[in-house]
Amino acid sequence: MAKSIRWCLLLYFSLLTVLSYAQDRTITGLVSSRDGNEPLVGVNVTVKGTSVKTQTNGDGKYAIRVPQGSGQLEFSYIGYTTRIVSIGSQAQLNIVLEVADKRLNEVVVIGYGTVRKGDLTGAVGQVSVEDMEKAPVATFADALAGRVAGVQVASNDGQPGSAPNITIRGVGSLTQSTDPLYVVDGFPMENFDPTTISPDNVESISVLKDASSTAIYGARGSNGVILIETKKGKVGKARITYNGSQGFNKVTNRMEMMDGYEFVKLQLERFPADAKAVYYPDLQAGETPDPEVYRNAESIDWQDKVFRLGTVQIHNLSVSGGTGGTKYLVSGSYYNQNGTIINTAFNRFNGRIALEQTINKKLSTGLSLYYTDNHASGLVAADDALSGTATSSFFSSIWGYRPVTGPNESLYDLETQLTDPTLNAASDYRINPVIMAENENLHTKNSIITGNLSLKYKITGNLLLTVNGRADKRLREYNYFYNSKTRRGIMRPGVVYAGVQGGANFYQYKLFSNENILSYAKAFGNHHLDVKGGFSLEGINTSYYAFGSQNVPNEELGLSGLDQGVPVTNRSIISDSKQMSFFGRVDYKFKSKYLLTASYRADGSSRFPSGNRWGYFPSGAIAWRMSDEDFMKQVKFITDAKLRIGYGLSGNNRVGDYDYLSSIELPYTYYYSFNNQTPSRGAIANTLGNESLKWETSEQVNIGYDLSMFKNRINLTADIYRRTVRDLLLRANLPLVSGFSTAFKNVGSLKNEGLEISLNTKNVKGRTFSWESSFNISFNRNKVLALNDNEPFMLNYMSWDSNYSGTPLYRTEVGGPAASFWGVIWDGVYQYSDFNETSPGVYELKDEVPTNGDPRASIKPGDIKYRDLNNDGIVNSEDRTVIGRAFPIHTGGFNNNFAYKNFKLNIFFQWSYGNDIMNANRIYFEGGYNIRPLMNQFASYNNRWTPENQNTNMFRAGLGGADSGAGPNGVYSSMTLEDGSYLRLKTVSLDYDIPSKYLKRVKVSKLSLGCSAQNLFTWTNYTGMDPEVAVKNSILTPGFDFSAYPRAKTIVFSLKAIL
């Protein structure tokens, strides 16, 4: 009987299954882009109202079984409009997807998740990766400038391999790092190196700007967060993609120097004895040297000798694909740049493997491995001065070396000799710039390997557990060698001789981290709730070793011979830090009309004393989609309108691992002999700790408005914000009686407030022609609210020449910005009307005319003149004032995309307005106090004051030093402070897609040819090489230009193929 029942049940369920499958049906089809020429791979195809889903394969095709009673399919793909299509009686549905109205339907990556663009409650900026990829640059960071409102990107100079400085919504600290936190594929990364990721591997970039968005990252989110998602494999057959470019780069600008005639004429005025000895050796007594004999003399352009046409190569190759359960991507990237200065270069290799495996319906896993190796070589143009003299800088030799030789010399000798025998080598460090560049042997190498492992377990249909693990190992090697043909290795008479020298520095960084996140998502009718909670652990170990040697006897061995020299600068440092965090976030929305986000994070860090290790960072934001209200629906041209308000706290823990502790060191030179016995080594207090050190806290309020009009053809986003940083981690000045100059304290406060506007428009959308634009502008103003112990101001100095080491160039004042230029106001030159002519040709400065700081009796017509602010008749340190802005008033970008049939043109402008630059090059190359004999000058100094040329503001040459017209030594003035505003044609790219009908025969899915240019034109009033410059840059010392590596104009030709 039981056996019969089992057979009956088996037959019943078998029939039920057959009937069920008979009632189900399979729908197939092809999904392509709007023009129908390109299949879309990885489109999500879902049976509406069910959990049944699939993805299109490598050919854009799909097949899905549709249960009985289901009548619609939903097709969704990032960057395209989601379509819901009725099935009816059809067995095949070919679908064409339109490019999405990105403002609403695009999926945006945020902290620990994603959200529909239309449901954002915080201030999140997005980068158009497609546009960014068109820039022929080494890293994605180099292409970010001007692309997101509120994100300021600027590089110090054009040195190959140098990383740009990125700040989000202004500087958030005074003495500590203001770099944003990077989160790559969900993993937070401090001290992130942008070269780790090839721009070709980037899928999306989101920038979290307000505290309601960044607070989920707690102690590390104060300076903003940049979220990067890399490309992954997609379901479909193997897809091979190659994207390569090759081209050249050249300097964007050159300085116009005096020619041979102008040079000799100036030398006869300023240094007549030296000029006569070199250029008129046979001059008879009583004869007057005639510079006209050098008017057409053959001369050397040293910029021509040092600058070159550099080359650029970019190659990216990837293989990707997958089945329903396994997706993979393997990629490699190579970048090579030969710089615009001889013997300088940068190259980078990236390798990456990304695997995703669905183990069963509940469990899936992902694995990513990254490897990066990069190498920057050659001299550093902005290297520190030797012995405190700016003549040792690289560009002092390029611009300052003699352009012409005398009758007893040859140009060949000047070009091939290491030193100029006419110079005083004890005080003038100029050497042949070509030989210098060819022999300075500096190398910076980075090797980085990173592994990410992710496990996702679906506990229930609404509850998901994600476990992430990360291991990161970085090795940085910096080695240098200066042989006897370099500025450091050459022997100089009368100078302490270190001789041939070199060294090696090794820095190792190891990170291990773990994150565990529990996510719950549930829809209740018109209500949708998304809750996340988790905890994380992180450990970092670092080690640093340095060895140096001088007076190396056998320079032919290079670094291999360092052990034969005299050891110096030996260092060894090992350190570690740990962090534990708990975090949670709740997202709630009702009909996508009313939205609420709240988060909370607690961070504990070993970088602070035991009583202050935990910091707590709450945040909240609300949004109201007012366009869904009845009163707004009557306004037909408004497609969407949303108001956002957010508030939150985030933190900053960027201090050293043990800065809260005092340290002791035992210098080699600190020995003492007790009772005339063998000297014993001594110990000294090195740094002063602070057992009260704690987190720096940033409080931010943000109000934003999103507006879409005319069916999303015009999209506007505006945000206003105020960010106040309290308990600044400040390296504060200490009284000299303490025995220490500075120590870390939680003192002071800093405020940033600003306005950001982004506008995206679809100007023309035709069948064969389209034009889209995006514009953004950002205004930011920062103000110091308090400094150390009610300190009213801080003065900061720039180290570049010893004559200026005691003169402050910057002032940070309570009530003012983080930094302002500080000096005296230039007031032209003294004219004859400022003097009484006491006898023919003898002039005495009038009593009512103030001096420039020189003795009244020594001032002559044509001397530089400064403004006497306190009206005491003497210009000195008491007349210093704020002479310029260190930070821009606004920055922005304007991007245009044109498409005509198979042609695509991208034109991108970027600008900065309102900041000043101290052009210290002019201090040395426009007749300054400290110029040396036979030092060439900028051609602009040809317009100097002479009795025959009085209608000028350029001071007279004089006889050099105190007898020149340059005024007192070591004075910063507004004369050399220039407007650093600029508008740059940053990127131009033209691409042509080969029609698919020609590609089918060779089995190529896509082939495009293109040409791209970077830094093509710059409009500026700045007279230096380039206005985007900040040598020795810091928050307190921005906008300084001296001997900077020139920025390059790059043009490449590209090919992209997909097989």
TITOR-388426 format. One record per residue (C-alpha): x, y, z; residue in three letters. Coordinates in steps of 0.2 Angstrom, whole numbers, plus 5000, padded with zeros to 4 digits. Layout:
XYZala
...
***
This chain:
500050005000met
501450125005ala
502350084989lys
500850124978ser
500650294987ile
502450334983arg
502250294965trp
500650404964cys
501450554972leu
502950534960leu
501750534945leu
500850684952tyr
502350794954phe
503050734938ser
501450784929leu
501450954938leu
503250984933thr
502850944915val
501351054915leu
502351194923ser
503651194910tyr
502351174897ala
501551344904gln
503351424905asp
504151494890arg
505851544884thr
506151724877ile
507751764867thr
508351914859gly
509752044856leu
510052204866val
511052344857ser
511352524859ser
510352664851arg
511152654834asp
510952464834gly
512752444829asn
513452394845glu
512852244856pro
512852284874leu
513652154885val
513152114903gly
511352194902val
510252134916asn
508652054910val
507352024924thr
505651954923val
504652094931lys
503952054948gly
505051894950thr
506851854955ser
507151774938val
508551854929lys
509951834917thr
511251944908gln
511651964889thr
513251874883asn
514751934874gly
513651954858asp
512252054867gly
511151904866lys
510051834880tyr
508851684884ala
507651684899ile
506351574905arg
504751664909val
503551594921pro
501651584917gln
500751744921gly
502251854919ser
502051984906gly
503552104906gln
505352104905leu
506552234912glu
508152284904phe
509452384914ser
511152434911tyr
512352564919ile
512352724908gly
510752674899tyr
508852704902thr
508052554910thr
506652484898arg
505152384904ile
504352284889val
502752184888ser
503052014881ile
501351974874gly
501451824862ser
503151854856gln
504551724858ala
505951844853gln
506252024859leu
507652134851asn
507852284862ile
508752444859val
509252544874leu
509452734875glu
510852824884val
510252854901ala
509653024908asp
511053004920lys
510453124933arg
509053004938leu
509352824933asn
511252804934glu
511852694948val
513052794959val
514352704970val
514252774988ile
515052715004gly
514752535006tyr
513452524992gly
512652594977thr
511152704975val
510052774961arg
510652944956lys
508953014959gly
508952944976asp
510553024982leu
510353124999thr
512153185000gly
513353284989ala
514153164978val
515053204962gly
515353094947gln
516753084935val
516353044916ser
517652904915val
517352894896glu
517853074894asp
519353054907met
520052914897glu
520353024882lys
521653114891ala
523453044887pro
524053044905val
524952924917ala
523552914930thr
521752944932phe
522253084945ala
523153184931asp
521453194922ala
520353244936leu
520653434936ala
519153534932gly
517953374930arg
517053384947val
516453534956ala
517253554973gly
518753454968val
520353554965gln
521853454956val
523453544953ala
525253474951ser
526753554958asn
527653554941asp
527853444926gly
529153324933gln
528753144925pro
528053034938gly
527553164951ser
525753154958ala
524553294958pro
523853374974asn
521953344976ile
520953434989thr
519053424991ile
518153584997arg
519653675002gly
521053635014val
520553545030gly
522153565040ser
523653675042leu
525053565045thr
524453395041gln
523953305025ser
522353355016thr
522353215004asp
520653135002pro
520352955007leu
520352834992tyr
519152684992val
519552554978val
518252424975asp
517652444993gly
519252445002phe
519852605010pro
521652655006met
522752785015glu
524352855007asn
523652794990phe
524752794975asp
523652834959pro
524952744948thr
524252584956thr
522752584944ile
522852614925ser
521552734919pro
521052604907asp
520452494922asn
519352624930val
517452584928glu
516752724938ser
517352864950ile
516252954963ser
516753094975val
515953104992leu
516053284997lys
514953315012asp
514953245029ala
513353155027ser
514253055014ser
515953035021thr
515553005039ala
515252825036ile
517152825034tyr
517352915051gly
519152965056ala
519752965038arg
518353055029gly
518753225034ser
519553275018asn
518253195007gly
518253024999val
518552964981ile
517752804977leu
518452704963ile
517652544955glu
518752444943thr
518152354928lys
517552174930lys
517252024919gly
515552014911lys
514551864906val
514851814888gly
516251744877lys
518051794879ala
518251984874arg
519952044870ile
520252234871thr
521752334865tyr
521952514868asn
523552594863gly
524252774860ser
525952834854gln
526553014852gly
527653154859phe
527753294871asn
528553464872lys
528753604884val
527153714883thr
528253874885asn
530053934885arg
530854094893met
531454224881glu
533254254886met
534454394882met
535454364866asp
537354384865gly
537254574861tyr
536054614875glu
536954494887phe
538654584884val
537854754886lys
537154714903leu
538754644909gln
539654804904leu
538354894915glu
538254784930arg
540054694930phe
541154794919pro
542754724925ala
542254544922asp
541454584906ala
543054674899lys
544154534905ala
543154404895val
542454494880tyr
543754634878tyr
545354554883pro
546354664871asp
545554824876leu
546854964877gln
546855094891ala
545655234888gly
544655134876glu
542755104878thr
542054934875pro
540854924861asp
539454794863pro
538954814845glu
540354684840val
539254554848tyr
537654604840arg
537754464827asn
538854344836ala
538454164836glu
537754114853ser
537053954862ile
535253934867asp
535453824882trp
533553784883gln
533753704865asp
535153604872lys
534253534888val
532453524881phe
531953394869arg
530453314860leu
529953184872gly
528953024868thr
527452944876val
526852764874gln
525252694882ile
524752514879his
523252424888asn
522752244884leu
521352154893ser
520451984891val
518751964899ser
517151854899gly
516251734909gly
514851604911thr
513351614922gly
514351564937gly
516151634933thr
516651804927lys
518451854924tyr
519551994918leu
521451994915val
522352154910ser
524052234908gly
524452414906ser
526152494901tyr
526552684901tyr
528152754896asn
528652944895gln
530353014890asn
530253184898gly
530553354890thr
532153374899ile
533553254893ile
533853104904asn
532253114913thr
530852974911ala
529452884919phe
528752714916asn
527452614924arg
526752434922phe
525052374929asn
524452194930gly
522752144936arg
521651994938ile
519852004944ala
518851844946leu
517051824952glu
516251654956gln
514551604961thr
514651454971ile
512851424974asn
511251524976lys
511751594992lys
513651604991leu
514751704979ser
516551754980thr
517751884972gly
519651894970leu
520652034964ser
522552044962leu
523452204957tyr
525352224953tyr
526152394950thr
527952434946asp
528452614941asn
530052704939his
530552884938ala
532252934934ser
533353084930gly
533653244940leu
532353334950val
532253514943ala
531653584959ala
532853504970asp
533453594986asp
534853724984ala
536653684989leu
537553785002ser
536053895003gly
536353974985thr
535053974972ala
536353974959thr
536453784962ser
534753754955ser
534553674938phe
533753814929phe
535053934936ser
536253844925ser
535053834910ile
534454014910trp
536054094918gly
537454004908tyr
538354124896arg
537554124878pro
539154194870val
540954174871thr
542454304870gly
543754314856pro
544954204865asn
543654064868glu
542553944857ser
540753904859leu
541253714858tyr
542353734874asp
540853814883leu
539653674877glu
540853534881thr
541753584897gln
540953544914leu
541253714922thr
541453894915asp
543253944920pro
542654134921thr
541554094936leu
541954104954asn
541653924958ala
541753954977ala
540154064977ser
539354024960asp
538753844958tyr
538253854940arg
538953714929ile
538553654911asn
536753614912pro
536853474898val
538253384907ile
537353404924met
535753324917ala
536653184909glu
537553134925asn
536353164939glu
535752984943asn
534152984953leu
532952834953his
531352814962thr
530552644961lys
528952584967asn
528352404968ser
526552374974ile
525552204976ile
523852204982thr
522552064985gly
520752084988asn
519551944993leu
517651954995ser
516351835001leu
514551865000lys
513251755009tyr
511451775006lys
510651725023ile
508851765017thr
508151855002gly
508352015011asn
509851985022leu
511651985015leu
513351955024leu
514852025015thr
516651985022val
518052075014asn
519952045016gly
521352145009arg
523252125010ala
524352265003asp
526252265001lys
527252414994arg
529152434992leu
529852604988arg
531652624983glu
532552794981tyr
534352794976asn
535452934970tyr
537252944964phe
538153104960tyr
539853084951asn
541153214949ser
540153294934lys
538653344944thr
538353494955arg
538453394971arg
539953284967gly
541053414959ile
542553484969met
542453674973arg
543853774979pro
543553844996gly
542053744999val
541853595011val
542053454999tyr
540853305001ala
541453234984gly
540653094974val
539253034984gln
537652924984gly
536452834994gly
534952724995ala
533252735004asn
532052585006phe
530352605013tyr
529152455015gln
527252465019tyr
526252315024lys
524352325027leu
523052195032phe
521252235034ser
519552145036asn
517852215035glu
516252125039asn
514552205033ile
512852145036leu
511552225024ser
509652215025tyr
508452275012ala
506652265012lys
505152355002ala
503552375011phe
502352444998gly
502852624995asn
504152615009his
505952555006his
507252515020leu
509052485018asp
510052445033val
511952415034lys
513052375049gly
514852315051gly
516552315059phe
518252325052ser
520052295058leu
521652355050glu
523452345054gly
524952435046ile
526752395048asn
528152515040thr
529952505039ser
531252635033tyr
533052605030tyr
534352735023ala
536152735019phe
537252865012gly
539052885008ser
540253025002gln
541953044996asn
541752884986val
543452854978pro
542952744963asn
541452834955glu
541552714940glu
540652584951leu
539152694954gly
538052634968leu
539152474969ser
540552584976gly
539652664991leu
540452545003asp
542152624999gln
541652795004gly
541352885021val
539652825028pro
538352965032val
536552975035thr
536152805041asn
534452775047arg
533252635053ser
531452655058ile
530152525061ile
528352575066ser
526552505066asp
524752565069ser
523152485071lys
521352535069gln
519652455074met
517952525068ser
516152495070phe
514852575058phe
513052575052gly
511952665040arg
510052675038val
509252725021asp
507452755020tyr
506352815006lys
504452835003phe
503952834985lys
505752904981ser
504953064986lys
505453075004tyr
507253015008leu
508252995024leu
509952935027thr
510852915044ala
512552845048ser
513652825063tyr
515452765065arg
516552735079ala
518452725076asp
519852675088gly
521652715083ser
523352665091ser
524052835085arg
523252915100phe
523452895119pro
522452765127ser
521152885134gly
520852975117asn
520852825105arg
519052825101trp
518152945090gly
516252955086tyr
515553025069phe
513753035067pro
512853105051ser
511153125043gly
510353195028ala
508553215021ile
507953245003ala
506353294996trp
505853264978arg
504653414977met
504353374958ser
503253234963asp
502153344973glu
500553404965asp
500953584965phe
502553554955met
501753434942lys
500953584935gln
502653654929val
502853554914lys
504653594909phe
505253534926ile
505653344925thr
506353324942asp
506753434957ala
507553384973lys
508053474989leu
509453395000arg
510053445017ile
511453355026gly
512453375042tyr
513853265050gly
515453245058leu
517053165051ser
518853145058gly
520653155054asn
521953045062asn
523453095050arg
524853105063val
526352985065gly
526152825073asp
526852875090tyr
526853065089asp
525953075106tyr
527553005114leu
529153105117ser
530653035109ser
532553025113ile
533952995101glu
535852965102leu
536653075089pro
538353015084tyr
539153185088thr
538453195106tyr
539853125116tyr
540553195133tyr
542053155142ser
541853135161phe
543453165171asn
544453155155asn
544052975152gln
543552895136thr
542052995129pro
540352925132ser
538952935120arg
537453055125gly
535653055123ala
534553205119ile
532653235119ala
532153245101asn
530353275100thr
529053325113leu
527553215115gly
525753255120asn
524753135130glu
523153235127ser
523253215108leu
521553165100lys
520553165084trp
520353315073glu
518453335070thr
517653415055ser
515853475056glu
514953505039gln
513253565034val
512753555016asn
511153615007ile
510953554989gly
509653564975tyr
509553454960asp
508453514945leu
508153434928ser
507153524915met
506453494897phe
506453304898lys
508253304906asn
509053404893arg
509553524906ile
510253464923asn
510753584936leu
511553534953thr
511953674966ala
512753644983asp
513253764997ile
514253705012tyr
515153755028arg
516453645035arg
517253685052thr
518753595058val
519053595077arg
520453525087asp
521653545073leu
523053425073leu
524353565072leu
526153565073arg
526153715085ala
527553835088asn
528353825106leu
529253955116pro
531153945114leu
531353915132val
530553745131ser
532053675121gly
530853625106phe
530253725091ser
528653635088thr
527553495095ala
525853425090phe
524353495099lys
522453495096asn
522353685095val
521553805082gly
520053795071ser
519853815052leu
518253855042lys
517853825023asn
516253885015glu
515853884997gly
514653864982leu
514753724969glu
513753724953ile
513653594940ser
512653604923leu
512453474911asn
511553504894thr
511053414879lys
511153554866asn
510853454850val
510153284848lys
509953234830gly
509953074821arg
511753094815thr
512353244825phe
512353274844ser
513153394856trp
513253384875glu
514053494887ser
514453494905ser
515053644915phe
515553664934asn
516253804944ile
516753804963ser
516953944975phe
517853914991asn
518354025005arg
519353975020asn
519654065036lys
520754025051val
519654045067leu
520954005080ala
522853965081leu
523953895095asn
523653975112asp
522754125105asn
524254155094glu
523654295082pro
524654235067phe
526054125060met
527454175048leu
528054045036asn
529654045026tyr
530253965009met
531853885008ser
532753914992trp
534154044994asp
534954095011ser
534754275007asn
532954255009tyr
532954125023ser
532554255037gly
531154335027thr
529454275029pro
528454255012leu
526754185020tyr
525654245034arg
524254135042thr
523254255052glu
521654225063val
520254295053gly
521154265036gly
521454125025pro
522653975028ala
524054065019ala
524254235011ser
525754315003phe
526754435014trp
527954565009gly
528154745004val
527154834991ile
528154874975trp
527955054969asp
528955064953gly
530655154953val
531255314959tyr
531255444946gln
532255614944tyr
530755704952ser
531055614968asp
532755694970phe
533655864973asn
535155884961glu
536355954973thr
537755974959ser
537855924941pro
537555734940gly
537355714959val
535655674966tyr
535055674984glu
533355594989leu
532055724994lys
531655725013asp
529855695010glu
530155544999val
530355375009pro
531855265007thr
531755085001asn
532755015015gly
534455065009asp
535355215016pro
534555375009arg
536255435003ala
536555274992ser
534855284983ile
534955334965lys
533655374951pro
533055214944gly
533155114960asp
531755004965ile
530455094976lys
529255024989tyr
527755094998arg
527955165015asp
526355105024leu
526655175041asn
527355345035asn
528955345045asp
529955385030gly
530855215029ile
530255055021val
530754905032asn
529854755040ser
528554865048glu
527854905031asp
527554725026arg
525754675023thr
524654555013val
525154574995ile
524254424987gly
523054284987arg
523754104989ala
522154014985phe
521054034969pro
519354124971ile
518553994959his
519053844949thr
518053744936gly
517953654919gly
516953654903phe
516753494893asn
515953474876asn
515653314867asn
515153314848phe
514653164838ala
514353164819tyr
514052994812lys
515552894817asn
516653044822phe
516753094840lys
517553254846leu
517953294864asn
518453474869ile
518853504888phe
519353674896phe
519953694914gln
520353854923trp
520853924940ser
520554114944tyr
521054234958gly
522654154965asn
524354234964asp
526154154961ile
527754214968met
528854204953asn
530554194961ala
531354164945asn
531254344941arg
532154384958ile
533654304950tyr
533454334932phe
532754514931glu
534254604938gly
534054554956gly
535254594970tyr
536154424970asn
536454394952ile
538254334948arg
539454404936pro
539154334918leu
537454274922met
536154284908asn
534554364912gln
532754364905phe
532454474890ala
531154574900ser
532654654909tyr
533154744893asn
531754864898asn
532754924913arg
532855104919trp
534255204911thr
534355394909pro
533755364891glu
532355244896asn
531455324911gln
529755274906asn
529855104914thr
529555014931asn
531054894929met
532454954940phe
534155004934arg
535654884933ala
536954974943gly
538554894948leu
537954734956gly
537554694974gly
537254844986ala
537754964971asp
536354894960ser
534654964958gly
533854814966ala
533654884984gly
534054795000pro
534454614999asn
533154475004gly
531554575002val
529954494995tyr
528854624986ser
527354624975ser
528454664960met
528754474957thr
527054424963leu
525954384948glu
524154334944asp
524154144942gly
522454134934ser
522354034918tyr
521153954906leu
521853794898arg
521253694883leu
521653544894lys
521053394882thr
520553384864val
520153214857ser
519553164840leu
519052974837asp
518252884822tyr
517352724823asp
517652604808ile
515952554802pro
515452374808ser
515052314791lys
516952324787tyr
517452234803leu
516352084802lys
517452004788arg
518952014800val
517951964816lys
518352124825val
516852194835ser
517452374836lys
518952474829leu
519252654832ser
520652774827leu
520952934836gly
522153084841cys
522153164858ser
523053314864ala
523453374882gln
523853554888asn
523653614870leu
523453804874phe
523453904890thr
522854084891trp
523654174906thr
524454344911asn
525754244921tyr
527554274914thr
528354114920gly
528453944911met
526653894917asp
525453954930pro
525053784937glu
526553784948val
526953764967ala
528753714970val
528953644988lys
527153654990asn
526253645007ser
524653715014ile
525553855022leu
526753885007thr
525753874991pro
526053954974gly
527953974974phe
528953954957asp
530753934956phe
531653804945ser
530153704941ala
530053564929tyr
529153634913pro
527353564910arg
527253464894ala
526053474879lys
525653304874thr
524953234857ile
524653054854val
523852944840phe
522752804846ser
522052634841leu
520652544850lys
520152364845ala
518852244853ile
518952064847leu
***
